[in-house]
Each structure stands twice: as structure tokens, then as C-alpha cells.
Amino acid sequence: MLRRATVRLIRMGLFCGAAVIASAANPCLPCHPRHVMGYEKTAMARSLSRPVHVQEGAFTHKLSGTRFTTKTARDTIQITVSRDGLTATYPVDYVVGSGSHAYGYLSRVGDYLFQAPISYYVQRAVWDMAPGYESDPAPDFGRPVTAECLECHAGQPRAVAGTLNRYERPPFSSETILCDRCHGNPGEHLRNPGRQNIVNPARLSIRARDSICEQCHLSGESRVLNPGRQWSDFRPGQELEDVFSVYVRATSNATSDPSIKVISHVEQLALSACARSSGGNLWCGTCQDPHNQPEQPVKYYRERCLACHGEKLLKTHAKPADNCIACHMPGRKAKDGAHTVFTDHRIARAPVTGSQESAPVAKLIAWHEPRGALALRNLGLANIDIGERERSAELLDEGARQVVEAMKTLPPDPVMLTKVGLVLVRKGEGTDAAEVLEYAVQLDPGRAGSHVNLGNAYKESGLAEKAIAEFERAIELDPSLESAYRSLAEIYSRAGNADGVRKTFERYLKFMPNSMTARKALLGSTSR
């Protein structure tokens, strides 16, 4: 009764003091203060924030010769990029990451979000290149921040449908991840509090329970949306495959690889003897309390281990035996984490040794198979994704074959057609690619990326005028697409049209005035 009365007071605006301020951001606080206040101390609750003071510094990216300088200014951080005699300064609008390992930075240009090419690494207290930028020959603020990325770093991103990185104003309904990410929409629960109308992960089926953690803690090698779905469609209580599928490497010797990926906690845990022998009973929540940041981690996790292994283990365990995580869950360098180490969740009995480089690359398999014909469709799309990333003609061909086979059962959707069309473009079959991509544009005419892909197919086929029309349409729909300007300028350059090249980059600079790449290209076109 007390809890229901509290909720009624909140709705009436009669709850006084600090609690009403906090409840505006988190309506769970009045009834569950211990859980909410404990959660606010965890890393997940600090996944996205506004700029804060960070140690100022400077460094040079040796590969590109780019000089980066950072400084605090008023209520933000400014990042200055200098290369080839050009300089540009970007303000930081949002900070990604809890600070346990590193901070990433987002800059807003109009309604679009872009990632900074550098990060601050807390463990080493240094600035360095952000993951994926290490080998970039001309790093700039040109990487779009997609909804897929922000779904796991922000509470409620407000992505504009059909765009890559455009967001409403403000871009987030809530900046930090809140209780609804694991417990579902609290609306009915607030109206009529009870266990029956709120999600408790521990009471769900094994697959639905694990899906809640997997939505953010299992990146795999590729994630593939089901037709017509968005990343934000997943709701606690569903199985992940209702919305998207995750694909991992089919390897049986993963425990011999000393390196780990940043977002592979679930995959690692599934390899552990603890999980494999538990019959599905051991899951993230067995050891990890999302509502609590233990003040004494060594003692806390030792107690979790002993809850299963009991005092009997201590009689035979080598001494000392008071720090389970130091030996069985050590920190390891993340191969995709750029200078950071993360906890190894494989709970290995003995130290992990070996080298992934010596192991053969395994095929992709679904973490859990989606239903029906989606299994072949999604696997094909995943193979194409990895084929593009690894420049593997074999994977591209295999993925295209699987997607085409899936089309015999499923109606073609824009994603299927686009991926097959892109494979054909890469194979130099521009005419066939154009036919496939024309169909994709018909099904989804409002997506700028579809017009870029079709334009590239026309360009490959030597149909310059048609290609120009598609790139122009793409820019009209989405003025942020640097690739559309680049392709357009390339056509003009091939035709010896220097004026067309110059005007193309001038148009891009109206959207992105600080673009180092466009400014350099513009200088080159005017000097000839």
C-alpha cells in the first residue's frame, strides 16, 4: 500500500524534495531506492554523459602525421586536428563510456552525430586513436554514429527513420541507460504496481532471460536485423532473434586464444565449464548484480564462487585461495579495444595460452537460429558483412548465394537486394548490380544510402548521367553522406570537369565546414 501511495503522489506532483527531481528521470526511485541508487554507481549507468573535465593533452598519429590537441573550454572539450597545413576544431557534445576503461567522444553537426577519431584511455591516462582509427591514413570526424551503436550506450536514442546518423532534437529521450532496458516499460507497473506487470529477468525462460544481457553484451562477428525491424524494437521478455540475429565463429578451441573482444562477455561465459555444466542455470545475473557495485570485489566474487563450489573446494585448492578472479578471470588485452584490457569471462581453470593468429578462421554460425527461412537470409547477410570487412571473395560469394536462395521463400526486402547488389558491384558486374539495386530503391526510395549504392552501380557500368542523378538524390535526402560527394567528384574528375569537382566539395563543406578531407580535396582541385 505504501508503494502505491508513493506512486500516486508522484503522479499528482506532491512528492517533495530531491526524490521528485530524481524520479522525473527515473520513476522507479521512490519505490526501489536501494536498487536505483545502487545501479547509479555502476558502469552501465554512466554509459553516456555530457563533456566533463579530462586531462588536456596532445599527441601525433604517426601513420597519418595528424596532430591532435585537446583542451577544456567552458562546459565542453575541444579537439583540434592538424594535418598538411590545415587545422580544424570540433566541440564535443557527448561522452561515450563509463570511464572504467576509456572515453569516446561524439560531435554534433546539425542533426547528425559523428565520432571523434581519438579517445581518452583511463587505465593509461593518455589520449590515443579511437578503435578502428589506428590505421586510418587521414583520420577526421567523418565516422557516422549509428543507432545500432547508441542502442547500447544511450538510454533512448531518437534516430530519424531511414537515416544513418541523424537524430531528433534532443537526440536522446534519456541519455543514460535506465531500468526499462532490463525490466521493460514501467507504465502499467506504475499505474498498478505488482510483479505480474514488470519484467524480472530471473523469472523469464532461459532464452528470454539471456537475451536481455545479449542485446548489448554480445556483439559477435555480425548482427543482422530481421526484415522491417529496428535495433530499438527489442523489448525485455522477447527472444533476441525476434528482432535480430547474432553470428559468431564456429570454433571449438576458443579457450586457447589468449586475446578477447571488447563486447564478447556472453560468448566467453558460454565457453566456461561453469556455464556448460549448469544446464542453463548459470547466467550473467548469477555473479553480477546490476543494482550494486561491490565495494570489495575480491570478497564479493569469491563468495559467488563458493556459493556453487562450496567449502569442499577450498580443502583441495592451491593456496592462496582468496582471490578467484585474479587467477580465473584475469584482465586480458582486447584485440578490438585499442590499448585496453577487459575481464576474461571464460573462467578458465588454468591460464589461457596460445595464439589466435595460428588458428584457422572458422565459418559463421548463429548464436541462436532465427525462425524459418530467416536462418538462411540472416546467415547470408552476415557472411556478406564479414566478406566486406575482410575482403573475402569467398565469403561474399557464399553470402550472396545464400541470400538469393532465401529469396525463393522470403519476399525480397531492401537489405537483401542491396547486399546482393553490392557483391555484384565488387565483382565488376555493374549492369546486373544496377538491376538489383533499382529494385531495392523502388522498395525503399526514401533511404539515401540506397541511391548511393545504385549510383555506384551506374558508375561501374559507365552510365555517368544516371550515376550523377542518384548521387544528387542521395545528397538531397541526406546532406551528410560524404561517400556521395566523393563518388560525384570522382565522376567529374574522370570527365576532366574541375569546376564540377570544386562545386561538389564546396557543397559538402556547407554541411561539414571543418572537414579536413574535403578542404584538402578542394585545395587540390583549385591548384590545378
N, C-alpha and C positions, 0 to 999 in steps of 0.2 A: 504493500500500500504506500509506503514512504517513497519508493522509487516512482510509482505512477504519479503521486502528488508532485514530486520534483519536476517530472516531465511536463505536467500541466502548467506549473509555474513558469517554466522556461517559455512555453508557447505563449503564455499570457504576458511575458516580458516583466515578470515580477521577481525574478531571481536576481539578487543583488550582488555587488562586489565583483571580484576578479573572476568568479566562476562564470558569470554571464558573458564576460568578454571571451573567455576560453571556449565556452560552449557554442558561441557563434561560429567558431572554426571547427569545433568537434562536439557535436551534440551528445556524444557518449559520456563526456566527462562527469556530469552531475551524478549519474548512477554508477559509473565504473571509474571512480577517480584513481584507484590504485593501478588499474590496468592502463589507463590513458597516460597518467603521469610517468609510469614505468616505461611505457612504449616511447615516450618523447625523449628518453635518454638513449635509445637505441640508434644504430646507424641508419636503419630504414626510415626513421622519422626525420632524418637530416639529408634525404636524398636530393633535394633541390632547395636552393636558397638564393637570396639576393647577395650581391657582392659584399664581401667583408674584407677587412684589412688583412693582406697577406704580405709577407716579406717582399720588398721590392728587389728587383734583380735584373740581370741581363745575361744573355748567352748567344753564341753563334752556332747555327746549324751548319756543320762542316760541309755536308754534301751539297747544299744549295748556296752556301755563303750568305744566308739570310741572318740578319741580326735582329734579335727580339729584345725589347726593353719593356719592363712592366713597372707601373707606379700607381699608387692610390691617388685619386683626385676626387674631392668632395665625397659623395656617397658611392663611388664606384671604383673599378680598377680599369686602367687604360693600358692597352697592349699596342706598342708601336712596332711596326715591321719595316725593316730597311734592307733593300737589295737593289743592286745595279743602279745606284744613284737615286732611287725612288724611296719615298717614305710614306707610310700611312698609319694612322692611329685609330683604333677601334675601342669604344667603350664596352665594358662587359655588363650585360643586363641580368644574366642568371649564372649561378654557380651550380655545377652538377657534381654530386658526390658528397659523402658524409665527412670526408677528411680523414677517415681511418687509413686510407692508402694514398689518395690523390684527389685533386680538384680539377674538373674540366670547366670550360667557360663557353658561354653562349652569347652571341651578339645579335641584336635585333636590327634588321634593315627593313624599314616599312613594316609590313605584317609578316615578314619572313624571319626565321631563326637559322643562324649559321654557327658552326662550331669553330672555336679558336684552334689554331694549329699547335698550340702549346698547352701544357698542363703544369700544375704545381704538385710535386711529389713529396708528400708529407714525411714519409719514412726517411728520405734522404735530405729533406729540406732544400730542394733545388727545383728550378724551372728546367723543363726539357720538352722535347717534342711529344705531342699527344699520340696515343696509339694509332697506328696506321699512317702517320705523317713522317715517320723516320726516314723513309726512302723517297719522299716527295722532292722532285727537283726544283719545284717552285711553290713552296707552301704559302697559302693565303687563307683568307676567311671565306672559302668557297664551298665548304662541305655542308650540304643541307642537313638540318636536324629533323629527322622524320618522326612521325607519330609512333612508329614501332619502337624507336629508341626511347622516346619520352614516356611511353606507357609504363616503363619500369623505373623511371627516375622522377616522375611527377605524379601528383595526386590525380588530377583530372585535366589533361591537355584538351584544348578546344581547337582541334585541327579542322581546317576548311576542307570539306569533302572534295575529292578529285585532284588535290594538290599534293605536292611532295613535302613542302615545309612551310606552308602558310597557315597562320593561326588567327583566331579571333582576337579581339582586344577586350580584356586582357587575354593572354594565351592560355591561362590556366584558371579553372574554377577554384581549384585548391592547388597550391604549389607543392606541398609535401604529401606523401602517401598517408592516407588516413585509414581508419578502421574498416571502411567499406571494402577495401581492397581484398581483405580476407573474410569479412563477415557479411558482405552483401549490402544492398540498400537498406538503411535503417528506418525508412519511412514508416512502414507498418509496425515495426517494433516500437517506435516512439509513440505511435498512436495507441498501441495496446501491448505493452511490454510483456514478453513471455518467451520461453525457449523455443516455442513452435514457429516463430516468425523471424528468427535471426539465424544466420549460418554459424554453426560451430564446426570448424574443420574436423575436429576429433570425432564427431558423430556421423560424418559422411562415409560413403563407400570408399574403399581404398583408392580407387582410381580418381574419384572426385576430390578426395582429401589431398592426394598428392598433386593434383592439377593446380591447386591454389599456390603451392610453392613453385611449381614448374613454370607458371606464367612469367616469372621473372628470373628464376634461378636455374633455368635450363635453356641455354642458347643453342646447343648442338652445333652442327655444321651449317644447317639451313632451317629456316622456319617458313612454312608455306600456308598462306591463308586459304580457307575454303572459298568457293565461289560466292561473291556478294558479301563477304564478311569483312569487317574492320578489326584492327587489333583491340580496340576498345570494347568489342562485343562480348568478350569473355566475362562471365559472372560467376562468383563463388557458388559452388553447388553443381556446376556443369563439369563435364569432362573436357579437357583441353582440346581434344580432337573434334568437339562440336564447333570449334572456331578455327583452329589451325593445327597443323602437324609439325612435329619437330623431328629432324633427321640427324642421326649420329653415325659414326663409323662402326662398322660391324667387326670389331676386333675382340679377340679373346684374351689378348695379353696386355691390356691397357694398364694393368697394375705394375708392369715393368717399365713404364715410362715415368721418369723422374719429374718431368715438367707437367704442368696443368694449365687449363684455360681459366680465364677470369670467371666466366659465368658457366661453370660446369659442376656446381655443388651437388645437384641431384644425381647427375651421371656418375660422379665419383662415389657418392654414398651407395648407389646401387651395386657397385663393384665390391663393396666391403663384405667380408664374411658375416659381419653382424646383420646386415640387411638381408643377405641371401639366405641366412638360416632362420630368419624371423617369421617367414610366411606372410610377409607384408605388414607385420605389426610394427616394425621399426620404421619411423619416418622422421622428417626434419623436427617435428614437434616433440619427439621422444627426448631429445637432448637440448634443443634450442627453445628458449622461452621468448617469444616475440614481445612479451609485455614486460621484459625485465633485462637489464644489462647487469650481469653479475659483478659485484664489487670484488669478489675473489674468484676469478675464472678457474684457476688451478683446482681449488677446493670444490667449486661448483661442478665442473665437468668430471672430476674424479668420482663424485657422488653419483653422477648419472651413469658412469661406467659400472660402478659397484651395484647399482640398482638391478642390473642384469647379471653381472658376473659374480657378484656376491663375495663374501669374505673368503670363500674357499680359494679363489684365485690368488689372493694375497699370500697364502701359505706356500705356493709354488712359484710365485712371480719373483724374478730377479730384483734385487734391491739396488737403488731406492725405487719405491713404487708409489710415490705420492704425486707424480705429475704425468698423468696419462697422455695428455695432448702433446706434450713436448716430444714424446717418442713415437706415438701412433698417429698423430695429426699435426705434423710439423708444417711450418711455413715453407712454401716452395715457389720458385720463380714462375710467374705466369708467362707462357710463350706469347700471348697476345696482350700482355698487360703493361709493356713498356716500363721496365725498371721497378716493378713491384712484386711483392711476394704475397701469396694468399694461402689460407689454411687448406691442407690436403684432407679431403673428406673420405678418402678410401680406407681409413682406419687400418692401415697395414700392420700386420703382426711384426714384420721385420722391415728394416729400412728399404725403401724402394730404390732399385738400381736399374741401370740400362739406359738406352738412348732411343728416342722415337725416330731419329734420323735413320737408324738401321732397320727399322720395321717397315714392312711393305704397307702401302696405302690401301686401306680396306674400303670396300664398297659401302654405300649408304644404306641404312635401314631405318625404318620408322621407330621412334621411341615407343609409340603405340600406334597401331594401324588405324587410320580413319575408316569410316564405313564404306562398303561397296566399292563402286568404281573410283571414288576419291583416292583410294590407295594408289592406283596406278598413275592418276593425274598428278597427285602431290609429289610422288616419288620422282616422276619425270621432271617436274618443275625444280625440285631440289637438285637433281643431277645437272640440270642446265645452270642453275645458280653456281654450283661448285665448279662446273666446267668453265664458266666465265671467269671466276675468280682465279682458278689455277691454270687457265688457258689450255684446257684439256679437250682436244678434238674428240677423243673417245667418249668422255662424259657428255659433251654437247650432243653428239650423235645419239647416244643411248637415251638421253633425256628427251630429245625431240621424238625419237621413235616411240617412247612410252606415252608421251602426251598425245601424239597422233592416234595411237591405239586407244587411248582413253576417250577420244572424241567419237569413237564408234558407239559408245554407250552414253556418254555425257554430252549435252549440248555445248558447243564451243563457247567459251567465255573469253573476254578481252585478254586476260592474263595468259591463258593457254595459247591463243593466237599470237600474242606479242612475243612470247618466248620462242615459239617455233619460227616466227619471222626473223627474230634476231639471230638465231642459229643459221638461217639461210643467208642472211646478210654477211655473217662472218665466213661463210663458205664461198662467198662471191657470187651467189645465185640471186642477184638483185631483183630480177623480174619476178621470180616465184615469191621472193620475200615481200615484194610490193603488193602482190595479190593477197597474200595472207594478212598483211598489216592494214590494207584497205578495209578488210572485213573487221579487223579489230577497231578501227576508227569509227566504222559505222555503228558498232555496238556501244562505243564509249566516246562520242565526239567531243565531249567537254574536258577530256583529260589531255593536258598539254603534252605530256610525255609520249602519248600515242602518236601525235603529229610529228614529234621529233624522230621517232623510230621510222615512221613512214617516209619522212623527208630523207633520212639516211639511206633507205632502200632505193628511193628515186635517184639519189646522188650516185649510188653504186651502179645504177643502171644507165647513168649518163643523161637522165631526164632532169636537167638543171632547173628549168622553169617550174616544173611540178615540185621539185625539192624546195625551191625558194618559197613557193606558196605554202607548203606545210610548215617550214620553219617560221614564217611570218605569222601563221595561225597559232603556232605554239607560243611565240613571244606575246601575241595578243592575249592569250589565255593566262600566261604566266611569265611576266617580265623578268623573273629571277633565274630562268634556266640558262646558265652560262653555255651549256652544250649547244643550245640552239643558235646562239650568236656565233660560236666558234665554227659550226658547220656552215652557217650562212656566209661568214667571212672567207671560209675556205673555198666555197664556190666562186665568190667574186675574185679571189686571188688567182684561182686557176684560169679565170677568164681575162686576167690582166686588168681588172676593174679596181684600181687603187682607191677610187672615190667610194665605191661600194664597201670596201673593207673598212675605210676610215669611218664612214657613217654608221656601220654596224657596231663597231666598238664604242663610238660616241653614244649610241643609244643604250648600250649596256652600262656605260658609266653614269648615265642618268639614274639608273636604278642602284648601281653599286659604285658610288663615286670614288671609293678608296681602292678599288680592285687593282692590285699590283700587276696582275696578268694582263688585264685589258689596257692599262696605261702603257705598259711596255710594248704591247702589240700596236697600239696607236702611234707611239713614237716611231716604231719601225716602219709603219705604213706611210707616215708623213715625211720620213727622211729619204725615201726612195724617189 
